[in-house]
Amino acid sequence: MSLNERAAKVKLLLMDVDGVMTDGTLWNIPDGQGGFAETKGFDSQDGIALQWLSWNGIKTGVISGRVSPATEIRAKQCKMTYIYQGHIEKIPILEEIIADAKVAPDEIAYIGDDLTDIVIFRRVGLAIAVNNARPEVKGAAHHITEAKGGQGAVREAVEMILAAQGRWDQILEKYEVK
């Protein structure tokens, strides 16, 4: 099956967070009471692209091994349906999401960067590795983005999906590009 055929079937886009929605950097900022607050940087163009999926009836979500308030806030800003954090073992979460979303595995795209994502790649219709993913992850992917994680890789994947579904021109027309 071609990449375009895989992307045309997508009804749900799931992704890892650190290294995909971010460049993987974690900032620990002193909280003034001897502790620290963790934060991350997210790409604004990835965020608007995720909202375009929402407008087009394509659900989105994250499955992350780390728990982070910043991830929760960002996922809600991006209108994500599924927000799972603190799960290194991702298969049970994927199965739970599939049951809730009522989609077939081949209707799911997943974006990842590290070894924990390969098990998901093997179970979905469109496996996407970000450019700076581990070599093993790139080897298991159907597609590798030109952009790195946290630097437009999600946006690139969204544009590919919307174009394959004949919806990209509508986005361009909305912003008077066409």
C-alpha positions as CSV (number, residue, x, y, z in Angstrom):
1,M,0.0,0.0,0.0
2,S,1.4,3.4,-0.9
3,L,2.0,6.2,1.6
4,N,-0.8,8.3,0.1
5,E,-3.3,5.4,0.4
6,R,-2.3,4.9,4.1
7,A,-2.7,8.6,4.8
8,A,-6.1,8.7,3.0
9,K,-7.5,6.2,5.5
10,V,-6.5,8.1,8.7
11,K,-9.3,8.9,11.1
12,L,-7.1,9.2,14.2
13,L,-3.6,10.6,14.7
14,L,-1.8,9.6,17.8
15,M,1.7,10.6,18.8
16,D,4.4,10.5,21.5
17,V,5.2,13.9,23.1
18,D,8.9,14.3,24.0
19,G,10.9,14.2,20.8
20,V,7.8,14.5,18.6
21,M,5.7,17.5,19.8
22,T,8.9,18.9,21.5
23,D,12.6,18.6,20.6
24,G,13.0,16.4,23.7
25,T,14.4,19.2,25.9
26,L,13.0,19.3,29.4
27,W,13.5,22.6,31.3
28,N,13.5,22.3,35.1
29,I,12.8,25.8,36.5
30,P,13.3,26.5,40.3
31,D,10.0,27.1,42.0
32,G,11.5,29.3,44.8
33,Q,10.6,26.7,47.5
34,G,13.5,24.3,46.9
35,G,11.7,22.3,44.2
36,F,11.3,22.8,40.5
37,A,8.7,23.0,37.8
38,E,9.2,21.2,34.5
39,T,8.2,22.7,31.3
40,K,8.7,22.1,27.6
41,G,8.6,24.1,24.3
42,F,6.0,23.2,21.7
43,D,5.9,24.3,18.0
44,S,3.0,26.7,17.3
45,Q,2.6,25.5,13.7
46,D,2.1,21.9,15.0
47,G,-0.6,23.3,17.2
48,I,-2.7,24.9,14.5
49,A,-2.3,21.8,12.3
50,L,-3.8,19.6,15.0
51,Q,-6.7,22.0,15.2
52,W,-7.2,21.6,11.5
53,L,-7.6,17.9,12.0
54,S,-10.2,18.5,14.6
55,W,-12.1,20.7,12.1
56,N,-12.0,17.9,9.7
57,G,-13.3,15.2,12.1
58,I,-10.0,13.5,12.6
59,K,-9.4,12.8,16.3
60,T,-5.9,13.3,17.9
61,G,-4.2,12.2,21.0
62,V,-0.9,11.6,22.9
63,I,0.6,8.5,24.6
64,S,3.6,9.6,26.7
65,G,5.8,7.8,29.1
66,R,6.3,11.0,31.1
67,V,3.7,12.9,33.2
68,S,3.8,16.7,32.6
69,P,1.3,19.4,33.3
70,A,2.7,21.2,30.2
71,T,1.7,18.3,28.0
72,E,-1.8,18.2,29.5
73,I,-2.3,21.9,28.8
74,R,-0.9,21.8,25.3
75,A,-3.0,18.7,24.4
76,K,-6.2,20.5,25.5
77,Q,-5.2,23.7,23.6
78,C,-4.8,21.5,20.5
79,K,-8.3,20.0,21.0
80,M,-6.9,16.5,21.5
81,T,-9.4,13.8,22.3
82,Y,-7.0,11.4,24.0
83,I,-4.4,12.4,26.6
84,Y,-2.5,9.5,28.2
85,Q,0.6,10.2,30.3
86,G,2.9,8.0,32.4
87,H,2.6,5.0,30.1
88,I,5.8,3.4,28.8
89,E,3.9,0.3,27.9
90,K,1.8,1.7,25.1
91,I,0.0,-1.3,23.6
92,P,-2.8,-1.4,26.3
93,I,-3.4,2.3,25.9
94,L,-3.6,1.9,22.1
95,E,-6.1,-0.9,22.5
96,E,-8.2,1.2,24.9
97,I,-8.2,4.1,22.4
98,I,-9.1,1.8,19.5
99,A,-12.1,0.5,21.4
100,D,-13.3,4.0,22.4
101,A,-12.7,5.7,19.1
102,K,-14.3,2.8,17.2
103,V,-11.6,2.8,14.5
104,A,-9.7,0.1,12.8
105,P,-5.9,-0.1,13.4
106,D,-5.3,0.7,9.7
107,E,-7.2,4.0,10.2
108,I,-4.7,5.2,12.8
109,A,-1.5,7.2,12.2
110,Y,1.2,7.4,14.9
111,I,4.2,9.7,15.1
112,G,7.1,8.5,17.2
113,D,10.8,8.9,17.8
114,D,12.1,6.3,20.2
115,L,12.1,2.6,20.8
116,T,8.9,2.5,22.9
117,D,7.0,3.7,19.8
118,I,8.0,0.8,17.5
119,V,5.4,-1.5,19.1
120,I,2.7,1.0,18.1
121,F,4.2,1.4,14.6
122,R,3.6,-2.4,14.1
123,R,-0.1,-2.0,15.0
124,V,-1.2,1.0,13.0
125,G,-1.9,1.8,9.3
126,L,0.6,4.7,9.1
127,A,3.8,4.8,11.2
128,I,5.6,8.1,11.0
129,A,9.1,8.7,12.4
130,V,10.3,12.3,13.0
131,N,13.6,13.2,11.3
132,N,15.6,13.0,14.5
133,A,14.2,9.6,15.6
134,R,16.4,6.7,16.6
135,P,17.6,4.7,13.6
136,E,15.6,1.7,14.7
137,V,12.4,3.8,14.7
138,K,13.1,5.2,11.2
139,G,13.6,1.6,10.0
140,A,10.2,0.6,11.3
141,A,8.3,3.6,9.9
142,H,6.3,4.0,6.7
143,H,7.4,7.6,6.5
144,I,10.1,9.8,7.9
145,T,9.5,13.5,8.2
146,E,11.9,16.1,6.9
147,A,11.3,18.2,10.0
148,K,12.7,17.2,13.4
149,G,10.5,16.7,16.5
150,G,9.3,19.9,18.0
151,Q,10.3,21.8,14.8
152,G,7.3,21.2,12.6
153,A,7.2,17.4,12.2
154,V,3.6,17.1,13.4
155,R,2.6,19.9,11.0
156,E,4.3,18.1,8.1
157,A,2.4,14.8,9.0
158,V,-0.9,16.6,9.3
159,E,-0.4,18.3,5.9
160,M,0.4,15.0,4.3
161,I,-2.8,13.4,5.8
162,L,-5.1,16.3,4.8
163,A,-3.6,16.3,1.3
164,A,-4.1,12.6,0.9
165,Q,-7.7,13.0,1.9
166,G,-8.3,15.9,-0.5
167,R,-8.8,18.4,2.3
168,W,-5.6,20.5,2.2
169,D,-6.9,22.8,-0.5
170,Q,-9.8,23.7,1.8
171,I,-7.3,24.9,4.4
172,L,-5.3,26.9,1.8
173,E,-8.6,28.5,0.6
174,K,-9.6,29.4,4.1
175,Y,-6.4,31.4,4.5
176,E,-6.7,32.8,1.0
177,V,-3.5,31.0,-0.2
178,K,-5.4,29.7,-3.2
